[in-house]
């Protein structure tokens, strides 16, 4: 099966976590604009930057972990024929 098959596509929860990580990263990039607009002070920007970087990194790791777990489970299901209970008509 090709890597782009639906079985190997990232699950929805992984896509959501990845999207939120990208959003946190974009917010981090917007900090200089918020300082220029007078919305943030230098100290507030420093705290916000560290927080957003930590959140973005955590969400990215979470998204990759969920995708890895999804691929591992789907590969395991594909390698195990049937359900393994031995009942007639199972599988």
DSSP file (Angstrom, degrees, kcal/mol; ACC not computed):
  #  RESIDUE AA STRUCTURE BP1 BP2  ACC     N-H-->O    O-->H-N    N-H-->O    O-->H-N    TCO  KAPPA ALPHA  PHI   PSI    X-CA   Y-CA   Z-CA
    1    1 A X              0   0    0      0, 0.0     2,-0.0     0, 0.0     0, 0.0   0.000 360.0 360.0 360.0 140.2    0.0    0.0    0.0
    2    2 A X    >   -     0   0    0      1,-0.1     3,-1.8     2,-0.1     6,-0.2  -0.332 360.0-115.2 -75.6 155.9    1.4    3.4   -0.9
    3    3 A X  T 3  S+     0   0    0      1,-0.3    -1,-0.1     4,-0.1     0, 0.0   0.706 114.6  58.4 -63.5 -18.9    2.3    6.0    1.8
    4    4 A X  T 3  S+     0   0    0      5,-0.1    -1,-0.3     3,-0.0     5,-0.1   0.332  79.6 120.5 -93.7   8.8   -0.5    8.3    0.6
    5    5 A X  S X> S-     0   0    0     -3,-1.8     3,-1.2     1,-0.1     4,-0.6  -0.299  79.5-109.3 -68.8 157.9   -3.2    5.7    1.2
    6    6 A X  G >4 S+     0   0    0      1,-0.3     3,-0.7     2,-0.2    -1,-0.1   0.802 116.7  62.6 -59.4 -29.2   -6.0    6.6    3.6
    7    7 A X  G 34 S+     0   0    0      1,-0.2    -1,-0.3    67,-0.0    67,-0.1   0.828 109.6  39.9 -66.1 -30.1   -4.7    4.1    6.2
    8    8 A X  G <4 S+     0   0    0     -3,-1.2    -1,-0.2    -6,-0.2    -2,-0.2   0.409  90.6 111.0 -99.7   1.2   -1.4    6.0    6.4
    9    9 A X  S << S-     0   0    0     -3,-0.7    -5,-0.1    -4,-0.6     2,-0.0  -0.453  82.6 -94.4 -71.5 149.0   -3.0    9.5    6.3
   10   10 A X        -     0   0    0     -2,-0.1    -1,-0.1     1,-0.1    57,-0.1  -0.364  43.9-111.3 -63.5 141.5   -2.8   11.4    9.6
   11   11 A X     >  -     0   0    0      1,-0.1     4,-2.0    55,-0.1     3,-0.5  -0.278  28.3-106.6 -69.2 162.7   -5.9   11.1   11.8
   12   12 A X  H  > S+     0   0    0      1,-0.2     4,-2.4     2,-0.2     5,-0.2   0.885 119.3  54.8 -58.9 -42.0   -8.2   14.1   12.3
   13   13 A X  H  > S+     0   0    0      1,-0.2     4,-2.1     2,-0.2    -1,-0.2   0.846 108.3  50.1 -63.8 -31.9   -7.0   14.7   15.9
   14   14 A X  H  > S+     0   0    0     -3,-0.5     4,-2.3     2,-0.2    -1,-0.2   0.884 109.6  50.4 -71.5 -38.6   -3.4   14.8   14.7
   15   15 A X  H  X S+     0   0    0     -4,-2.0     4,-2.3     2,-0.2    -2,-0.2   0.889 110.8  49.8 -64.4 -38.9   -4.3   17.3   12.0
   16   16 A X  H  X S+     0   0    0     -4,-2.4     4,-2.4     2,-0.2    -2,-0.2   0.930 111.3  47.6 -66.2 -45.5   -6.1   19.5   14.6
   17   17 A X  H  X S+     0   0    0     -4,-2.1     4,-2.0     1,-0.2    -2,-0.2   0.897 113.0  49.5 -63.0 -39.8   -3.1   19.4   16.9
   18   18 A X  H  X S+     0   0    0     -4,-2.3     4,-2.1     2,-0.2    -1,-0.2   0.888 110.5  50.4 -65.4 -39.5   -0.8   20.3   14.0
   19   19 A X  H  X S+     0   0    0     -4,-2.3     4,-2.1     2,-0.2    -2,-0.2   0.892 110.0  49.5 -65.1 -40.4   -3.0   23.1   13.0
   20   20 A X  H  X S+     0   0    0     -4,-2.4     4,-2.5     2,-0.2    -2,-0.2   0.871 109.1  53.0 -66.8 -35.7   -3.1   24.5   16.5
   21   21 A X  H  X S+     0   0    0     -4,-2.0     4,-2.1     2,-0.2    -2,-0.2   0.912 109.9  48.1 -63.6 -41.9    0.7   24.2   16.6
   22   22 A X  H  X S+     0   0    0     -4,-2.1     4,-2.4     2,-0.2    -2,-0.2   0.878 110.7  51.7 -65.4 -37.2    0.9   26.2   13.4
   23   23 A X  H  X S+     0   0    0     -4,-2.1     4,-2.3     2,-0.2    -2,-0.2   0.908 109.6  48.8 -65.8 -41.9   -1.5   28.8   14.8
   24   24 A X  H  X S+     0   0    0     -4,-2.5     4,-1.8     2,-0.2    -2,-0.2   0.885 111.6  50.5 -64.2 -37.8    0.6   29.2   18.0
   25   25 A X  H  X S+     0   0    0     -4,-2.1     4,-1.8     2,-0.2    -2,-0.2   0.906 109.9  49.5 -66.0 -41.5    3.7   29.6   15.8
   26   26 A X  H  X S+     0   0    0     -4,-2.4     4,-1.0     1,-0.2    -2,-0.2   0.884 109.5  52.0 -65.2 -37.9    2.0   32.3   13.7
   27   27 A X  H  < S+     0   0    0     -4,-2.3     4,-0.4     1,-0.2     3,-0.3   0.872 107.3  53.2 -65.2 -35.6    0.9   34.1   16.9
   28   28 A X  H >< S+     0   0    0     -4,-1.8     3,-1.1     1,-0.2     4,-0.3   0.883 107.3  51.2 -65.4 -37.9    4.5   34.0   18.0
   29   29 A X  H 3< S+     0   0    0     -4,-1.8     3,-0.4     1,-0.2     4,-0.3   0.722 104.8  58.6 -71.3 -20.0    5.6   35.6   14.7
   30   30 A X  T 3X S+     0   0    0     -4,-1.0     4,-1.9    -3,-0.3     3,-0.4   0.510  78.3  93.8 -86.8  -4.5    3.0   38.3   15.3
   31   31 A X  H <> S+     0   0    0     -3,-1.1     4,-2.3    -4,-0.4     5,-0.2   0.901  80.7  53.8 -58.1 -44.6    4.5   39.4   18.6
   32   32 A X  H  > S+     0   0    0     -3,-0.4     4,-2.2    -4,-0.3    -1,-0.2   0.880 108.9  50.4 -59.5 -34.2    6.7   42.2   17.0
   33   33 A X  H  > S+     0   0    0     -3,-0.4     4,-2.2    -4,-0.3    -1,-0.2   0.885 109.2  50.8 -68.2 -37.4    3.5   43.6   15.4
   34   34 A X  H  <>S+     0   0    0     -4,-1.9     5,-2.1     2,-0.2     6,-1.3   0.854 110.2  49.6 -68.7 -34.0    1.7   43.6   18.7
   35   35 A X  H ><5S+     0   0    0     -4,-2.3     3,-1.0     4,-0.2    -2,-0.2   0.927 111.3  49.1 -67.0 -44.8    4.6   45.4   20.4
   36   36 A X  H 3<5S+     0   0    0     -4,-2.2    -2,-0.2     1,-0.3    -1,-0.2   0.870 109.5  52.2 -62.6 -37.6    4.7   48.0   17.6
   37   37 A X  T 3<5S-     0   0    0     -4,-2.2    -1,-0.3    -5,-0.1    -2,-0.2   0.588 115.7-117.3 -75.8  -9.0    0.9   48.5   17.9
   38   38 A X  T < 5S+     0   0    0     -3,-1.0    -3,-0.2    -4,-0.4    -2,-0.1   0.590  83.7 117.9  85.2   9.8    1.3   49.1   21.7
   39   39 A X  S   <S+     0   0    0     -5,-2.1     2,-0.3    -6,-0.2    -4,-0.2   0.840  75.7  36.0 -77.0 -33.8   -0.7   46.0   22.6
   40   40 A X  S    S-     0   0    0     -6,-1.3    -2,-0.2    -9,-0.2     2,-0.2  -0.887  71.6-141.2-121.0 149.6    2.2   44.4   24.4
   41   41 A X     >  -     0   0    0     -2,-0.3     4,-2.3     1,-0.1     5,-0.2  -0.516  37.7-100.6 -94.3 173.7    5.1   45.6   26.5
   42   42 A X  H  > S+     0   0    0      2,-0.2     4,-1.9     1,-0.2     5,-0.1   0.903 123.0  46.3 -62.0 -42.8    8.6   44.1   26.2
   43   43 A X  H  > S+     0   0    0      2,-0.2     4,-2.1     1,-0.2     5,-0.2   0.909 113.1  49.1 -68.5 -41.8    8.2   42.0   29.4
   44   44 A X  H  > S+     0   0    0      1,-0.2     4,-2.6     2,-0.2    -1,-0.2   0.883 110.4  51.8 -64.1 -37.5    4.8   40.8   28.3
   45   45 A X  H  X S+     0   0    0     -4,-2.3     4,-2.7     2,-0.2    -1,-0.2   0.882 107.5  52.1 -66.6 -38.6    6.1   39.9   24.9
   46   46 A X  H  X S+     0   0    0     -4,-1.9     4,-2.1     2,-0.2    -2,-0.2   0.926 113.1  43.9 -64.2 -44.6    9.0   37.9   26.4
   47   47 A X  H  X S+     0   0    0     -4,-2.1     4,-2.3     1,-0.2    -2,-0.2   0.929 115.5  48.3 -65.5 -44.8    6.6   35.9   28.6
   48   48 A X  H  X S+     0   0    0     -4,-2.6     4,-2.9     1,-0.2     5,-0.2   0.891 109.9  52.6 -63.2 -40.0    4.2   35.4   25.7
   49   49 A X  H  X S+     0   0    0     -4,-2.7     4,-2.4     2,-0.2    -1,-0.2   0.939 110.9  45.7 -62.6 -47.5    6.9   34.3   23.3
   50   50 A X  H  X S+     0   0    0     -4,-2.1     4,-2.0     1,-0.2    -1,-0.2   0.898 114.9  48.5 -63.5 -40.3    8.2   31.6   25.7
   51   51 A X  H  X S+     0   0    0     -4,-2.3     4,-2.6     2,-0.2    -2,-0.2   0.933 112.5  47.1 -65.4 -46.6    4.7   30.4   26.4
   52   52 A X  H  X S+     0   0    0     -4,-2.9     4,-2.8     1,-0.2     5,-0.2   0.878 111.1  51.7 -65.6 -37.1    3.8   30.2   22.7
   53   53 A X  H  X S+     0   0    0     -4,-2.4     4,-2.3    -5,-0.2    -1,-0.2   0.916 111.8  46.9 -64.4 -41.6    7.0   28.4   21.8
   54   54 A X  H  X S+     0   0    0     -4,-2.0     4,-2.5    -5,-0.2    -2,-0.2   0.911 114.3  47.0 -65.6 -42.3    6.4   25.8   24.5
   55   55 A X  H  X S+     0   0    0     -4,-2.6     4,-2.7     2,-0.2     5,-0.2   0.927 112.8  48.8 -65.4 -45.3    2.8   25.3   23.4
   56   56 A X  H  X S+     0   0    0     -4,-2.8     4,-2.2     2,-0.2    -2,-0.2   0.909 113.4  47.0 -62.4 -42.5    3.7   25.1   19.7
   57   57 A X  H  X S+     0   0    0     -4,-2.3     4,-2.4    -5,-0.2     5,-0.2   0.928 112.9  49.0 -65.3 -44.4    6.4   22.5   20.5
   58   58 A X  H  X S+     0   0    0     -4,-2.5     4,-2.4     1,-0.2    -2,-0.2   0.910 112.6  47.3 -61.5 -43.2    4.2   20.5   22.7
   59   59 A X  H  X S+     0   0    0     -4,-2.7     4,-2.7     2,-0.2    -1,-0.2   0.882 111.1  51.2 -67.2 -37.9    1.4   20.4   20.2
   60   60 A X  H  X S+     0   0    0     -4,-2.2     4,-2.4    -5,-0.2    -2,-0.2   0.918 111.9  46.7 -65.5 -42.3    3.7   19.5   17.3
   61   61 A X  H  X S+     0   0    0     -4,-2.4     4,-2.4     2,-0.2    -2,-0.2   0.909 112.9  50.4 -64.3 -41.3    5.1   16.6   19.4
   62   62 A X  H  X S+     0   0    0     -4,-2.4     4,-2.4    -5,-0.2    -2,-0.2   0.919 110.5  49.1 -62.0 -44.7    1.6   15.5   20.3
   63   63 A X  H  X S+     0   0    0     -4,-2.7     4,-2.1     1,-0.2    -2,-0.2   0.918 113.1  46.5 -62.5 -44.2    0.5   15.6   16.7
   64   64 A X  H  X S+     0   0    0     -4,-2.4     4,-2.5     1,-0.2    -1,-0.2   0.887 111.8  51.8 -66.6 -37.9    3.5   13.5   15.6
   65   65 A X  H  X S+     0   0    0     -4,-2.4     4,-2.5     2,-0.2    -2,-0.2   0.903 110.0  48.1 -64.3 -41.7    2.9   11.1   18.4
   66   66 A X  H  X S+     0   0    0     -4,-2.4     4,-2.4     2,-0.2    -2,-0.2   0.892 112.4  49.2 -66.7 -38.4   -0.7   10.6   17.5
   67   67 A X  H  X S+     0   0    0     -4,-2.1     4,-2.6     2,-0.2    -2,-0.2   0.924 111.7  48.9 -65.9 -43.3    0.2   10.1   13.8
   68   68 A X  H  X S+     0   0    0     -4,-2.5     4,-2.5     1,-0.2    -2,-0.2   0.924 112.5  47.9 -61.2 -44.7    2.9    7.5   14.8
   69   69 A X  H  X S+     0   0    0     -4,-2.5     4,-2.6     1,-0.2    -1,-0.2   0.898 111.1  51.2 -63.8 -40.4    0.5    5.7   17.0
   70   70 A X  H  X S+     0   0    0     -4,-2.4     4,-2.5     2,-0.2     5,-0.2   0.927 111.9  46.3 -61.8 -46.0   -2.2    5.7   14.3
   71   71 A X  H  X S+     0   0    0     -4,-2.6     4,-2.2     2,-0.2    -2,-0.2   0.895 112.7  50.5 -64.2 -39.8    0.3    4.2   11.7
   72   72 A X  H  X S+     0   0    0     -4,-2.5     4,-2.1    -5,-0.2    -2,-0.2   0.926 112.9  45.3 -65.1 -44.6    1.5    1.6   14.2
   73   73 A X  H  X S+     0   0    0     -4,-2.6     4,-2.4     2,-0.2    -2,-0.2   0.915 114.0  48.2 -66.0 -42.7   -2.0    0.5   15.0
   74   74 A X  H  X S+     0   0    0     -4,-2.5     4,-1.9     1,-0.2    -1,-0.2   0.863 112.0  49.9 -68.6 -33.9   -3.2    0.4   11.4
   75   75 A X  H  X S+     0   0    0     -4,-2.2     4,-1.6    -5,-0.2    -1,-0.2   0.886 110.8  50.1 -68.3 -37.9    0.0   -1.6   10.4
   76   76 A X  H  X S+     0   0    0     -4,-2.1     4,-1.3     2,-0.2    -2,-0.2   0.905 110.6  49.3 -66.5 -41.4   -0.7   -4.0   13.2
   77   77 A X  H  < S+     0   0    0     -4,-2.4    -1,-0.2     1,-0.2    -2,-0.2   0.887 110.7  50.5 -64.4 -38.8   -4.3   -4.5   12.1
   78   78 A X  H  < S+     0   0    0     -4,-1.9    -1,-0.2     1,-0.2    -2,-0.2   0.832 110.6  49.4 -68.8 -31.4   -3.2   -5.1    8.5
   79   79 A X  H  < S+     0   0    0     -4,-1.6     2,-0.8    -5,-0.1    -1,-0.2   0.724 100.9  70.4 -80.9 -21.6   -0.7   -7.7    9.6
   80   80 A X  S  < S-     0   0    0     -4,-1.3     2,-0.2    -3,-0.2    -1,-0.1  -0.856  78.7-146.9-100.3 107.5   -3.1   -9.6   11.8
   81   81 A X        -     0   0    0     -2,-0.8     3,-0.2     2,-0.1    -3,-0.1  -0.512  61.4 -12.4 -74.6 139.8   -5.7  -11.4    9.6
   82   82 A X  S    S-     0   0    0      9,-0.3     9,-0.1    -2,-0.2    -2,-0.0  -0.118  97.8 -69.5  67.4-167.4   -9.2  -11.7   11.2
   83   83 A X        -     0   0    0      0, 0.0    -1,-0.2     0, 0.0    -2,-0.1   0.596  57.7-124.0-100.5 -12.5   -9.9  -11.0   14.8
   84   84 A X  S    S+     0   0    0     -3,-0.2    -2,-0.1     3,-0.1    -3,-0.0   0.508  80.7 112.3  87.1   3.8   -8.1  -14.0   16.2
   85   85 A X  S    S-     0   0    0      2,-0.1    -3,-0.0     1,-0.0    -1,-0.0   0.727  73.5-136.1 -85.3 -19.3  -11.1  -15.4   18.1
   86   86 A X        +     0   0    0      1,-0.3     2,-0.1     0, 0.0     3,-0.1   0.493  52.2 143.9  81.7   3.9  -11.3  -18.5   15.9
   87   87 A X    >   -     0   0    0      1,-0.1     3,-1.6     2,-0.1    -1,-0.3  -0.423  60.3 -95.1 -74.9 151.8  -15.1  -18.4   15.6
   88   88 A X  T 3  S+     0   0    0      1,-0.3    -1,-0.1    -2,-0.1     3,-0.1  -0.435 110.8  17.9 -65.8 136.8  -16.8  -19.3   12.3
   89   89 A X  T 3  S+     0   0    0      1,-0.3    -1,-0.3    -2,-0.1     2,-0.2   0.534  91.9 141.1  79.5   6.3  -17.5  -16.3   10.1
   90   90 A X    <         0   0    0     -3,-1.6    -1,-0.3     1,-0.2    -6,-0.0  -0.568 360.0 360.0 -80.2 143.4  -15.0  -14.2   12.0
   91   91 A X              0   0    0     -2,-0.2    -9,-0.3    -9,-0.1    -1,-0.2   0.394 360.0 360.0 123.1 360.0  -12.8  -11.8   10.0
